[in-house]
Structure formats: C-alpha cells, structure tokens
C-alpha cells in the first residue's frame, strides 16, 4: 500500500538518489545532498513549529511504497516569498479601442509582478517513472492540500504551483526555451539552464528585479515561437498539470518569468481539498465492507502532526459520518478506530 | 531665376500639382484640395498676421519666374502639439545590472512622449525633381531659416524637423510592421493618411502606453530607428550644417529621426546680417560662394540666391534681383552665406 507522509531525516539518502534522475530545469526539487538535507531539516522544523501566521515554513512529503521504498516527493511552502519577493509575469489584457476609427481589439502584455508573494506555493513534485504513475501521483500531489485543509492556519487563502515550460532539445542535447531566448536572454546574457543552475530555480531573488524588464512586455512584439510557448507546459509537467487542474486550479493569469511555463493558482474555496473534503470517523472495516461499487478516495489524517494519507476504494461516503478502513490502512495512517480523517474523491 | 516667397491665395493649383508628385511618407503634404486649400488659407492669414502667432503655418513656394511655374514648397509651423497632441518616441536607456551574476545590460527603450510640444517645426519640404540640381535645394530649405532669423520673436525656443524614416523599396516601413501594426491593426499608409487628416486622437487611444525595449523588435526594425529614408539623407545633412542635430527623438510610425536646435543657436541667427541694397552691377561677385538674400517684409517675404558679397553693410544687386526681392535700392535685406563653411 502506498502512503504519503511527512518527510523524515532518514529519507535524505533515498531522496538524493531520486533527485539524481530528475530532468534539470524541469523539476524544482533540490538536487544536491546538502540542499536536500537542508530542505528535510527545514520541513521537520516547519511541521513542529507553532504557527500563528504562515511565513517561512515549508512542508515536504514523500510517497512511500509498500516495501518502504520512496517513489516520489512533493512540497508546499506556507508563503512563496518568505525569503524574498516572488516574481511572476501577470498576463494583462489591454483593450485597444478607438471610437473614431471603429477599432476594437485587445493586446496582451506581460507585467513583472509580485502578486503571488503571499500565496502558498506547491513545488518540488516529482514521481519516479511518472509515465506509469497512476493514482499514487494524484495522492502525492493532492495530499499536500489535504494537509492544508487539516491545518489551514499554516497556509494562505491562495495557492499556486509553477510548472515547467516547454523547451526544445537542440543539437548538443541542451534544452532551449524559446520564451527565454526572446526575453530573459536579452537581460541575462546567458543560457536558460545556466541561469536556472545559478539561482537554483528560485523566483524570489533580488537579482530578478535588477535584471528583468520593469515595464510590461507587449506580447505581439515577441517572436511567434515565444508567444506559442507562453503558458504551455513541459511534457514532463503534464501529469501535475492535470492533477492540479482536477483539484480546481486555474492557469492563464500568471506565467513563469523565465520559461513562460504555466502558473496554476486558486483560492482555497475552489479547491476540492477544502470545499469537498469530508471529515469522517474512521472505523475498522469488516471483510467485504469496501468491495463492489463505489469510488476512489484520498484519506488523510486530520491531526496537526504526523500527517499521513492513503488511497481508498470505498462505497460512496458523501452521506455518511464514518469511513471503514482496513487494518493495513489504519496502520499506514497511524490511527486508531474512532479517530477523525479527511476524505476527498480522487 | 528662382525666388522663394510667401505663398499667396492663388497658388493652390500649383501646390496641388506639386503635392501630387510627393508620394507616401510625408504626412503634411497630401494632394487633397480641401486640405491644401485650408492650409493655404492659414498660411495667408499667418503672413498677414491675422491669427495668433502660435497658430501660424508659414508656407513658402519656390517659383521659376521665367516660366511662371511653382517648383518647390516648404513650411514652418510656429508651434506643434498645441491643438492636437504631438507624439514622438524618445530613446532612453535602462540599465539592468546584477553584481551577483556579473551581468550588466544596457537596454535602449522607446518612451512615448509629448516632449516637443510647443516647438516650431520645419516641414513639408518638396522640390520638383527637374529642379534638384545646383543650389536649388539649399535655397529652398534655408530660406526658412532666414525667415526665422528675421522674425525670431514669432517662433518658439526650439526648432525641430521630422525626417522621413527608413522605408523598404516597396514603400513599407519595417518599424511600423514590427510595432505600430500590432496596436493599430492597419497599414502604414492608412495610419499616415489619418495623421495627415488631423485624426491624431487615435494615436493616444491606440499607442502602447508603456516604454518599449528596442531589443524586442526584429533586427530590421531596430536598424530603422533614427535612420532616414535614402532620399532624405541630403536634407538631413543640410539641416545638420545649419546647427540642427538628432537628440534621440524619432517618429512613432516609421522611426525617422527628429532633428532639433535652439532657435538662438541656428547658424542663420548667429551669422546672418542686415545690409542696405545698392542697385549696381555686383562688384564683389565670387563664383562658388553663393549668398542668400531675403527682404525684411513679413507679408511678402522673398529670398533669392546670388553671388554678390556684402561690403561694409551694403550689398550690390542687379535691378532684376532687386525686383525679384520686391525691394528697392536703400532697403535693408538680410544676408547669409549659403554654405556654412564660408
């Protein structure tokens, strides 16, 4: 049985192995052993922290298979900009109207903004063999939001996730981002992957405001291939894009300042983890209880610490006040009969 | 003999004829009878001083007296942008630098501006192709500077001249195609027509409000910024010799340069001088060092080129030349060497 749980110190080594195979520039999880160790320590401290207002906490989760091996990881930061303003391009629409000439059309402009600074940010989602990942990928991604629903005071009312933009492989095997070529390169004078490596994928560094355009970028002035790349997700980002869209996230309003990748965002009220999750009492399942027709659910602990989540096939829960869990699921969630859990449809 | 003179009411037909030869890119000289008729009316009122100085538009024509033909035209607007906003792009610089990454980017930007509001403008210069030889072009263009030197109180502090921008051989503008086109969604010619018809409010409504980085434009459009049309290069040189210079303002449609100068620093203001006329065979003729001579009458301003030299405040001209200036012996005239290096 797969379980999503808060990261532990013992996970550093397997996470380092996991990160080694991730595509550079696409996944935002930390790469080096030191960076991973820092992230894990920070997460453990964050889970332990008493939080009044969301600030610099960041919570890291892992997806563990039945055999105890790690197959994925995902994080959520309480606020995107705790270490510095978080920058994104806002997709503005400027109406061009001339009554005299009977002209009316709209022009898109990208404005460097810090609107997302106070929002909670989903990041570092990575699943091994993502091409074959099934419901477990959704479990990993959405468990973060169930944790947020269980502990809303730790998070902002708004959430977002920035996904990798499209790149093309050029002859030497390097990834080339058409959006970066048209925009960032003119200001940074360096390759996309080089700058991503230098700033470790961050979007909250002051050098961004030093280098990126202060004035709106009129989209029609960009080359066609850069325009086409705006808001388009990298092929390795399609899975998280789909999962988050199903959860209730919306693209289009913001894009990444470097590769033009989509930024999905939502108010918590439009997320299913908040609006459609059920708080039920867990009971021990009798054999056959969960067989037959029904639906797939995510089940997560409702307590403040030792967060855990699993998948469950169950008869419809919407009209119930308890959920029947197998002994194995109870063990995976580390709960006893009668404890409250959060359930949401997959 | 050629004379440049203040336009008169009955010059409209000749002017229309000339305007028909101009072609695109010159917003102030379209062959449209109603428009040009109106312009001639304003010009006559300007020379007659029946309208306020800031509304004036002094239109001059060059006449081949022997043939009675109108062969050139030029104008000075006393102030631009006071009724309809006058737009230019100002080329600015933004530096983006990061010590941490050791990056220093110096970026040129285009700012939409009305900075030149209130400036006097040299405009609408056109010389018939058959007359583009010798010093005719200089006589036509520089006659205006003599007018300003004679009547500086009628003009603003600054003088500008918009030069036709770079166009492709087919008449299209690479700058427009890469920029204006996206915001106006119309062809260069049509936008140009609308401007000349005075429908300029559409510029304010449709132009991008924020500064633009020139680097975003395709190379062909970047190269056109501040560059004159091939046929306009001599006119640019000529004005630069008179003390005008390019200071980073360009046309918003074709990115042609705007030349500018303080009126008080024009060569015509510094170097022109008054002289009294003598009717005599020119005694100080020096071939190859032509002189511009203008009468001092606002309403019937006339300029000719000659080879005489003023001596001790007096200038000898032939009876025919004096007649061309509508002057008589003993009258004061304003003189200026045609070329700046004399």
Contacts between the chains, C-beta under 8 A, distances in Angstrom:
chain1	res1	chain2	res2	distance
A	94	B	209	7.9
A	96	B	183	6.1
A	96	B	185	7.9
A	96	B	205	7.4
A	96	B	206	5.3
A	97	B	205	6.6
A	98	B	201	7.8
A	98	B	202	4.6
A	98	B	205	4.4
A	98	B	206	5.7
A	100	B	199	6.1
A	100	B	201	6.3
A	100	B	202	5.8
A	100	B	205	7.8
A	101	B	186	7.9
A	101	B	194	7.2
A	101	B	199	7.5
A	101	B	202	5.1
A	103	B	184	7.4
A	103	B	185	6.5
A	103	B	186	7.8
A	103	B	202	7.6
A	103	B	206	6.9
A	105	B	185	6.0
A	107	B	182	6.7
A	107	B	183	6.3
A	107	B	208	7.6
A	109	B	210	7.4
A	182	B	216	7.7
A	186	B	105	7.2
A	186	B	107	7.5
A	186	B	213	7.2
A	186	B	215	4.8
A	186	B	216	7.6
A	187	B	96	5.2
A	187	B	103	7.7
A	187	B	105	5.2
A	187	B	107	7.4
A	188	B	101	7.1
A	188	B	103	5.8
A	188	B	105	7.7
A	189	B	103	5.8
A	189	B	105	6.6
A	190	B	101	7.7
A	190	B	103	7.5
A	195	B	101	7.7
A	198	B	101	6.4
A	207	B	98	4.1
A	207	B	100	5.2
A	207	B	101	5.8
A	210	B	96	6.3
A	210	B	97	6.2
A	210	B	98	4.5
A	211	B	96	4.7
A	211	B	97	7.4
A	211	B	98	5.2
A	211	B	101	7.4
A	211	B	103	6.2
A	211	B	105	6.9
A	212	B	96	7.4
A	213	B	96	7.9
A	213	B	213	6.2
A	214	B	94	7.1
A	215	B	109	7.7
A	215	B	210	4.5
A	215	B	211	4.9
A	215	B	212	7.6
A	215	B	213	7.7
A	216	B	210	4.9
A	217	B	213	7.9
A	217	B	216	7.1
A	218	B	182	7.1
A	218	B	183	8.0
A	218	B	208	5.7
A	218	B	210	7.8
A	218	B	212	6.9
A	218	B	216	7.7
A	220	B	182	3.7
A	220	B	183	7.8
A	221	B	178	7.2
A	221	B	179	7.0
A	221	B	182	6.7
A	221	B	212	7.1
A	221	B	216	4.5
A	221	B	217	6.7
A	222	B	216	6.8
A	223	B	218	8.0
